[in-house]
């Protein structure tokens, strides 16, 4: 007899969708995008099933981040007015972004499927 795994609590799911992005900082994903037609992409289904993991990118990941960004904006080429600056972005630009903040990569299995950039902000108290 197969016993189904217990359902995760909201708090467990929240923790699973947080990524450590630096000393004392976390990136939290809240909710999932729903398309007007109600269909989910493969990535959205995998995220809903808790199959996504997050890692902080390093300079060695710059080409990977560049490829993900280019693919994400490909459908907008020639559509946006003014056009996005992503078409002019280089791997060196991404390395600078990594130095000035960072990037969190989303993975499904061994495939990087998303990237989120962040900048560190220091509040003076």
Secondary structure, DSSP 8 states (H G I E B T S, - for coil): ---------HHHHHHHTEEEEETTEEEE--S----TT----HHHHHHHTT-EEEEE--GGGHHHHHHHHHHHHGGGTTTSSS--GGGG--HHHHHHHHHHEEEEEEEETTEEEEEEEEE------
